[in-house]
Amino acid sequence: MPFVRTALRVVSDLLGRAALVFMMFLMLATTVDVSVRAITGRPISGIFELSEIAMALIVFLGLGWTQIDDAHIRVTALNQLAPPWLRRVMNALSWATAAAALCLLAGPATDDAVRAFAIREFRWGYIEFPIWWAKIVLAAGLWFGALQMAVASLTALLGQAPDTPATEVSVHG
């Protein structure tokens, strides 16, 4: 399992860094676009279209870092009351369900990416911009997230702790 965790860490770092590049673009492009719009009264052509793509890629490429750091938001009220063996089963089922949900998204996203690549799909707006590559990256991010969550399910079932557990915040009423 250490090899799998190391491989997942390397890939999530690569995808996370790509998400950071898209986030930096989004911040800079939005700032420049707002400034230009305030001065000239007109937006920069294409920033809106590129921002749409960047937002989707930030979410799905950054998913790997969140999973590796075990930083997903979750409610643990029932989990804390369960005995350790049941807690492992509950966590494993939760991660397996999340992996299945990502697979349900990844399948159609892959079909769409294949179609988009085959026709070299473009997004029409102020400018003509290719989006086939973003659809491929999105599908890959979804499959990677599903893989990570499947591994987390197996890890939870075996009772192994994640690499870097997140700080849990408990809210007691």
DRENBA-963536 format. One record per residue (C-alpha): z, x, y. Coordinates in nm, 3 decimals. Layout:
<koldos>
<koldo pz="Z" px="X" py="Y"/>
...
</koldos>
This chain:
<koldos>
<koldo pz="0.000" px="0.000" py="0.000"/>
<koldo pz="0.051" px="0.290" py="0.248"/>
<koldo pz="-0.324" px="0.363" py="0.242"/>
<koldo pz="-0.405" px="-0.001" py="0.320"/>
<koldo pz="-0.155" px="-0.007" py="0.605"/>
<koldo pz="-0.296" px="0.317" py="0.746"/>
<koldo pz="-0.653" px="0.186" py="0.724"/>
<koldo pz="-0.552" px="-0.141" py="0.891"/>
<koldo pz="-0.376" px="0.054" py="1.167"/>
<koldo pz="-0.682" px="0.271" py="1.232"/>
<koldo pz="-0.920" px="-0.026" py="1.249"/>
<koldo pz="-0.680" px="-0.233" py="1.462"/>
<koldo pz="-0.643" px="0.060" py="1.703"/>
<koldo pz="-1.020" px="0.086" py="1.732"/>
<koldo pz="-1.064" px="-0.288" py="1.790"/>
<koldo pz="-0.763" px="-0.298" py="2.025"/>
<koldo pz="-0.906" px="-0.020" py="2.238"/>
<koldo pz="-1.234" px="-0.209" py="2.257"/>
<koldo pz="-1.037" px="-0.518" py="2.369"/>
<koldo pz="-0.876" px="-0.306" py="2.641"/>
<koldo pz="-1.220" px="-0.197" py="2.764"/>
<koldo pz="-1.326" px="-0.562" py="2.788"/>
<koldo pz="-0.999" px="-0.645" py="2.966"/>
<koldo pz="-1.051" px="-0.366" py="3.218"/>
<koldo pz="-1.406" px="-0.492" py="3.276"/>
<koldo pz="-1.278" px="-0.847" py="3.321"/>
<koldo pz="-1.013" px="-0.741" py="3.574"/>
<koldo pz="-1.245" px="-0.515" py="3.772"/>
<koldo pz="-1.545" px="-0.749" py="3.763"/>
<koldo pz="-1.338" px="-1.050" py="3.867"/>
<koldo pz="-1.178" px="-0.858" py="4.153"/>
<koldo pz="-1.512" px="-0.728" py="4.278"/>
<koldo pz="-1.676" px="-1.071" py="4.235"/>
<koldo pz="-1.401" px="-1.246" py="4.433"/>
<koldo pz="-1.420" px="-0.982" py="4.706"/>
<koldo pz="-1.799" px="-1.005" py="4.731"/>
<koldo pz="-1.782" px="-1.385" py="4.730"/>
<koldo pz="-1.524" px="-1.378" py="5.013"/>
<koldo pz="-1.742" px="-1.147" py="5.221"/>
<koldo pz="-2.090" px="-1.285" py="5.150"/>
<koldo pz="-2.019" px="-1.637" py="5.030"/>
<koldo pz="-2.218" px="-1.569" py="4.709"/>
<koldo pz="-2.098" px="-1.453" py="4.367"/>
<koldo pz="-2.236" px="-1.151" py="4.183"/>
<koldo pz="-2.501" px="-1.273" py="3.940"/>
<koldo pz="-2.397" px="-1.255" py="3.576"/>
<koldo pz="-2.024" px="-1.191" py="3.619"/>
<koldo pz="-1.939" px="-1.543" py="3.503"/>
<koldo pz="-2.144" px="-1.505" py="3.183"/>
<koldo pz="-2.006" px="-1.161" py="3.108"/>
<koldo pz="-1.651" px="-1.283" py="3.174"/>
<koldo pz="-1.690" px="-1.561" py="2.916"/>
<koldo pz="-1.788" px="-1.309" py="2.652"/>
<koldo pz="-1.515" px="-1.065" py="2.753"/>
<koldo pz="-1.240" px="-1.328" py="2.722"/>
<koldo pz="-1.339" px="-1.421" py="2.367"/>
<koldo pz="-1.363" px="-1.057" py="2.262"/>
<koldo pz="-1.027" px="-0.970" py="2.419"/>
<koldo pz="-0.855" px="-1.237" py="2.209"/>
<koldo pz="-1.018" px="-1.167" py="1.875"/>
<koldo pz="-1.033" px="-0.789" py="1.901"/>
<koldo pz="-0.671" px="-0.773" py="2.022"/>
<koldo pz="-0.556" px="-0.986" py="1.728"/>
<koldo pz="-0.530" px="-0.673" py="1.512"/>
<koldo pz="-0.274" px="-0.507" py="1.736"/>
<koldo pz="-0.063" px="-0.820" py="1.744"/>
<koldo pz="-0.068" px="-0.841" py="1.365"/>
<koldo pz="0.006" px="-0.471" py="1.309"/>
<koldo pz="0.302" px="-0.493" py="1.547"/>
<koldo pz="0.422" px="-0.820" py="1.385"/>
<koldo pz="0.432" px="-0.970" py="1.734"/>
<koldo pz="0.299" px="-1.319" py="1.676"/>
<koldo pz="0.510" px="-1.595" py="1.828"/>
<koldo pz="0.682" px="-1.802" py="1.562"/>
<koldo pz="0.967" px="-2.041" py="1.512"/>
<koldo pz="1.219" px="-1.910" py="1.259"/>
<koldo pz="1.480" px="-2.188" py="1.249"/>
<koldo pz="1.417" px="-2.287" py="0.884"/>
<koldo pz="1.341" px="-1.933" py="0.783"/>
<koldo pz="1.682" px="-1.809" py="0.896"/>
<koldo pz="1.860" px="-2.075" py="0.689"/>
<koldo pz="1.671" px="-2.001" py="0.367"/>
<koldo pz="1.789" px="-1.757" py="0.099"/>
<koldo pz="1.599" px="-1.425" py="0.093"/>
<koldo pz="1.371" px="-1.517" py="-0.201"/>
<koldo pz="1.268" px="-1.846" py="-0.037"/>
<koldo pz="1.222" px="-1.671" py="0.298"/>
<koldo pz="0.975" px="-1.430" py="0.132"/>
<koldo pz="0.784" px="-1.722" py="-0.020"/>
<koldo pz="0.781" px="-1.913" py="0.311"/>
<koldo pz="0.654" px="-1.607" py="0.499"/>
<koldo pz="0.391" px="-1.538" py="0.236"/>
<koldo pz="0.267" px="-1.899" py="0.251"/>
<koldo pz="0.260" px="-1.889" py="0.630"/>
<koldo pz="0.052" px="-1.571" py="0.639"/>
<koldo pz="-0.175" px="-1.701" py="0.362"/>
<koldo pz="-0.231" px="-2.022" py="0.560"/>
<koldo pz="-0.311" px="-1.820" py="0.872"/>
<koldo pz="-0.553" px="-1.603" py="0.671"/>
<koldo pz="-0.721" px="-1.917" py="0.534"/>
<koldo pz="-0.751" px="-2.063" py="0.885"/>
<koldo pz="-0.916" px="-1.743" py="1.010"/>
<koldo pz="-1.153" px="-1.751" py="0.711"/>
<koldo pz="-1.245" px="-2.108" py="0.805"/>
<koldo pz="-1.338" px="-1.977" py="1.150"/>
<koldo pz="-1.497" px="-1.654" py="1.029"/>
<koldo pz="-1.742" px="-1.816" py="0.789"/>
<koldo pz="-1.930" px="-2.024" py="1.048"/>
<koldo pz="-1.893" px="-1.743" py="1.303"/>
<koldo pz="-2.067" px="-1.509" py="1.059"/>
<koldo pz="-2.347" px="-1.760" py="0.998"/>
<koldo pz="-2.389" px="-1.795" py="1.375"/>
<koldo pz="-2.386" px="-1.416" py="1.421"/>
<koldo pz="-2.657" px="-1.371" py="1.157"/>
<koldo pz="-2.870" px="-1.638" py="1.323"/>
<koldo pz="-2.806" px="-1.493" py="1.670"/>
<koldo pz="-2.904" px="-1.145" py="1.551"/>
<koldo pz="-3.218" px="-1.275" py="1.380"/>
<koldo pz="-3.343" px="-1.439" py="1.700"/>
<koldo pz="-3.185" px="-1.184" py="1.937"/>
<koldo pz="-3.002" px="-1.466" py="2.113"/>
<koldo pz="-2.955" px="-1.456" py="2.489"/>
<koldo pz="-2.723" px="-1.648" py="2.720"/>
<koldo pz="-2.903" px="-1.812" py="3.006"/>
<koldo pz="-2.734" px="-1.840" py="3.343"/>
<koldo pz="-2.780" px="-1.645" py="3.662"/>
<koldo pz="-2.906" px="-1.362" py="3.446"/>
<koldo pz="-3.048" px="-1.342" py="3.095"/>
<koldo pz="-2.787" px="-1.160" py="2.887"/>
<koldo pz="-2.796" px="-1.076" py="2.514"/>
<koldo pz="-2.502" px="-1.228" py="2.325"/>
<koldo pz="-2.600" px="-1.162" py="1.964"/>
<koldo pz="-2.391" px="-0.844" py="1.961"/>
<koldo pz="-2.082" px="-1.029" py="2.088"/>
<koldo pz="-2.117" px="-1.287" py="1.812"/>
<koldo pz="-2.128" px="-1.009" py="1.552"/>
<koldo pz="-1.818" px="-0.847" py="1.701"/>
<koldo pz="-1.639" px="-1.182" py="1.714"/>
<koldo pz="-1.713" px="-1.254" py="1.346"/>
<koldo pz="-1.599" px="-0.904" py="1.247"/>
<koldo pz="-1.275" px="-0.953" py="1.443"/>
<koldo pz="-1.210" px="-1.283" py="1.265"/>
<koldo pz="-1.269" px="-1.131" py="0.920"/>
<koldo pz="-1.045" px="-0.837" py="1.006"/>
<koldo pz="-0.770" px="-1.074" py="1.123"/>
<koldo pz="-0.801" px="-1.272" py="0.801"/>
<koldo pz="-0.774" px="-0.952" py="0.599"/>
<koldo pz="-0.468" px="-0.842" py="0.794"/>
<koldo pz="-0.295" px="-1.174" py="0.741"/>
<koldo pz="-0.380" px="-1.175" py="0.371"/>
<koldo pz="-0.222" px="-0.830" py="0.343"/>
<koldo pz="0.079" px="-0.957" py="0.540"/>
<koldo pz="0.108" px="-1.246" py="0.294"/>
<koldo pz="0.107" px="-1.009" py="-0.001"/>
<koldo pz="0.351" px="-0.776" py="0.174"/>
<koldo pz="0.587" px="-1.064" py="0.250"/>
<koldo pz="0.572" px="-1.188" py="-0.109"/>
<koldo pz="0.657" px="-0.842" py="-0.238"/>
<koldo pz="0.947" px="-0.821" py="0.007"/>
<koldo pz="0.814" px="-0.524" py="0.199"/>
<koldo pz="0.882" px="-0.502" py="0.572"/>
<koldo pz="0.595" px="-0.461" py="0.820"/>
<koldo pz="0.532" px="-0.116" py="0.969"/>
<koldo pz="0.685" px="-0.187" py="1.309"/>
<koldo pz="0.883" px="-0.510" py="1.310"/>
<koldo pz="0.889" px="-0.695" py="1.638"/>
<koldo pz="1.211" px="-0.786" py="1.809"/>
<koldo pz="1.300" px="-1.138" py="1.711"/>
<koldo pz="1.436" px="-1.368" py="1.975"/>
<koldo pz="1.644" px="-1.653" py="1.841"/>
<koldo pz="1.708" px="-1.964" py="2.042"/>
<koldo pz="2.015" px="-2.154" py="1.933"/>
<koldo pz="2.073" px="-2.504" py="2.068"/>
</koldos>
